[in-house]
Amino acid sequence: MTHAHNDLPLDETSRDALASTGLAYAQLDVSDEAAFDRWLQSAYRGFHFDGFTTEQLAEYRAGFGAARVIEVRDETVAEPEHPVATVASWRSPVSLGEGRSAEAWAISLVSVASTHRRRGIARALLEGELRAAHAAGLPLAMLTVSEATIYGRWGFGPATQVADYRVDTRGLRFTVPLPAGRVHRVSAAALRSLAPGVAQRAHERTAGEVPLDDLHWNLSFALATRTASHATKLRAARYDDAAGEPQGFVLYSVAENDADFADHTLTVEYLCAATDDAYLALWHYALDHDLVNTVTAGLRPVDEALPWLVSNPRAVQTVARREHLWLRVLDVPAALSARRYAASDTVLLRVTDPLGFAQGPWMLATDSDGVATVTPADDEHSHTAAVIDLGVEALGSLLLGGTPVDALRVAGRLVEGSPGSAARLDALLRVPRAPWLSTWF
Ligand SMILES: CC(C)(COP(=O)(O)OP(=O)(O)OC[C@H]1O[C@@H](n2cnc3c(N)ncnc32)[C@H](O)[C@@H]1OP(=O)(O)O)[C@@H](O)C(=O)NCCC(=O)NCCS
């Protein structure tokens, strides 16, 4: 059953817009298993996955069953019982670091059938999601994206980055003393029940993290039917602190080089650390394997401490870097006052939002504890405030502190009222570590 707190009313404007082109926009009754299966098949077909088994469908129904599941139907197609467009959404916290979080509307599985693309269906779905979330008082919407070209037009901005690393471990030494706890080699299945609790503590330290549901955990642990064939390859290790408390874990696999048995590659699939000690111990464990010359890790933070932990920083190559979590501000005072700031100052933010939700001049005033007061700016003529003009998508990019203010200034995505305003905003937004989302949703 759709969880009651995700049960936002259907957006009438989008329903009317789609109805005017002969399409029916409706919330799916997720207790109708056959209809939910067709919805899942249509949604994943949009991402070129077309082979769900009955067992997999049951797992995905359970995974998305609490979400608000929306379909668009076209009664004129050959198989009208299959939706021609899908979206699923739910309330979720997004971490702001330092144990703080904001509530956001998570949007997922946006897909439009290839027979129905480029006629405004995604626009109706996205605007419908944003209006519903705004009406429900949610300060943010968020998504992870298949293509970085799509969502800026609806006011989403890239808010976290990820990097993929490749480490040449030949002759590499770890230069940091190892912590007092222990790394235990464990089975992935045994580790599974501990993972959400450890991850929750890890996420509290890291702005940008979003909790995973059981389906996604089971997929990562090769315990879902769709990933079960990986179970024989998946390895796991757990770090317990000196008191025996689990503080982190790593999931990994090792691939052989047919031509050279001493040249395996170890892939870190997920490394989760709730403490610095767990981080050090687990990376040491991953890098310190005989017969392995290469360690790779994807979807990692861009400011990974790894190059600083080893004798040869150049052995740690960043092979790719890209944006990952996209944020859309719906309520400026609620979104901006949820986080803490690095300085005490006053900034007038003049936000442009074509959809209206974040539009306006807003005064962001922070005190010496980093606590913000955000109010509509009725007097824009404060002589002491820094002044910044920006679009709502730039505000989404800046919120977690992961986007260089000066880069947005150079790119013309924010304009300072007078020289120095961007530097003052930058000083406010600075965060101790790059925001990071370690998963997809
Ligand atoms: C991406 C997708 C949902 C777009 O659906 P659609 O109904 O064709 O989109 P719309 O017709 O409503 O287009 C709305 C706007 O987005 C643009 N757009 C749509 N898809 C785009 C893409 N892949 N890249 C860049 N722009 C895109 C359109 O040009 C249009 O621009 P404009 O109105 O601002 O001029 C659809 O192509 C799809 O299902 N793709 C495969 C699955 C996927 O990648 N989904 C996104 C998951 S994050």
PDBQT file of the ligand as one rigid body, heavy atoms in Angstrom, charges set to zero:
ROOT
HETATM    1  C1  LIG A 501      13.778  11.662 -20.485  1.00  0.00    +0.000 C 
HETATM    2  C2  LIG A 501      12.323  11.391 -20.800  1.00  0.00    +0.000 C 
HETATM    3  C3  LIG A 501      11.592  11.064 -19.502  1.00  0.00    +0.000 C 
HETATM    4  C4  LIG A 501      11.742  12.672 -21.421  1.00  0.00    +0.000 C 
HETATM    5  O1  LIG A 501      10.363  12.471 -21.651  1.00  0.00    +0.000 OA
HETATM    6  P1  LIG A 501       9.549  13.329 -22.759  1.00  0.00    +0.000 P 
HETATM    7  O2  LIG A 501       8.100  13.137 -22.478  1.00  0.00    +0.000 OA
HETATM    8  O3  LIG A 501      10.051  13.009 -24.104  1.00  0.00    +0.000 OA
HETATM    9  O4  LIG A 501       9.983  14.821 -22.377  1.00  0.00    +0.000 OA
HETATM   10  P2  LIG A 501       9.125  16.146 -22.752  1.00  0.00    +0.000 P 
HETATM   11  O5  LIG A 501       8.557  15.995 -24.124  1.00  0.00    +0.000 OA
HETATM   12  O6  LIG A 501       8.184  16.475 -21.663  1.00  0.00    +0.000 OA
HETATM   13  O7  LIG A 501      10.294  17.196 -22.785  1.00  0.00    +0.000 OA
HETATM   14  C5  LIG A 501      10.374  18.263 -21.873  1.00  0.00    +0.000 C 
HETATM   15  C6  LIG A 501      11.631  19.038 -22.187  1.00  0.00    +0.000 C 
HETATM   16  O8  LIG A 501      12.777  18.207 -21.890  1.00  0.00    +0.000 OA
HETATM   17  C7  LIG A 501      13.594  18.082 -23.046  1.00  0.00    +0.000 C 
HETATM   18  N1  LIG A 501      14.135  16.731 -23.029  1.00  0.00    +0.000 N 
HETATM   19  C8  LIG A 501      13.434  15.601 -22.971  1.00  0.00    +0.000 A 
HETATM   20  N2  LIG A 501      14.278  14.556 -22.936  1.00  0.00    +0.000 NA
HETATM   21  C9  LIG A 501      15.519  15.059 -22.989  1.00  0.00    +0.000 A 
HETATM   22  C10 LIG A 501      16.807  14.464 -22.998  1.00  0.00    +0.000 A 
HETATM   23  N3  LIG A 501      16.953  13.142 -22.956  1.00  0.00    +0.000 N 
HETATM   24  N4  LIG A 501      17.871  15.290 -23.036  1.00  0.00    +0.000 NA
HETATM   25  C11 LIG A 501      17.702  16.638 -23.089  1.00  0.00    +0.000 A 
HETATM   26  N5  LIG A 501      16.503  17.245 -23.070  1.00  0.00    +0.000 NA
HETATM   27  C12 LIG A 501      15.437  16.451 -23.032  1.00  0.00    +0.000 A 
HETATM   28  C13 LIG A 501      12.682  18.338 -24.211  1.00  0.00    +0.000 C 
HETATM   29  O9  LIG A 501      13.408  18.760 -25.335  1.00  0.00    +0.000 OA
HETATM   30  C14 LIG A 501      11.782  19.405 -23.648  1.00  0.00    +0.000 C 
HETATM   31  O10 LIG A 501      12.464  20.632 -23.674  1.00  0.00    +0.000 OA
HETATM   32  P3  LIG A 501      11.711  22.060 -23.617  1.00  0.00    +0.000 P 
HETATM   33  O11 LIG A 501      10.237  21.815 -23.479  1.00  0.00    +0.000 OA
HETATM   34  O12 LIG A 501      12.296  22.745 -22.440  1.00  0.00    +0.000 OA
HETATM   35  O13 LIG A 501      12.094  22.689 -24.903  1.00  0.00    +0.000 OA
HETATM   36  C15 LIG A 501      12.156  10.245 -21.796  1.00  0.00    +0.000 C 
HETATM   37  O14 LIG A 501      12.890  10.540 -22.967  1.00  0.00    +0.000 OA
HETATM   38  C16 LIG A 501      12.632   8.896 -21.262  1.00  0.00    +0.000 C 
HETATM   39  O15 LIG A 501      11.840   8.133 -20.734  1.00  0.00    +0.000 OA
HETATM   40  N6  LIG A 501      13.934   8.568 -21.450  1.00  0.00    +0.000 N 
HETATM   41  C17 LIG A 501      14.484   7.283 -21.015  1.00  0.00    +0.000 C 
HETATM   42  C18 LIG A 501      14.427   7.095 -19.522  1.00  0.00    +0.000 C 
HETATM   43  C19 LIG A 501      15.111   8.235 -18.799  1.00  0.00    +0.000 C 
HETATM   44  O16 LIG A 501      16.242   8.559 -19.078  1.00  0.00    +0.000 OA
HETATM   45  N7  LIG A 501      14.367   8.863 -17.855  1.00  0.00    +0.000 N 
HETATM   46  C20 LIG A 501      14.893   9.902 -17.030  1.00  0.00    +0.000 C 
HETATM   47  C21 LIG A 501      15.244   9.290 -15.736  1.00  0.00    +0.000 C 
HETATM   48  S1  LIG A 501      16.146  10.320 -14.678  1.00  0.00    +0.000 SA
ENDROOT
TORSDOF 0
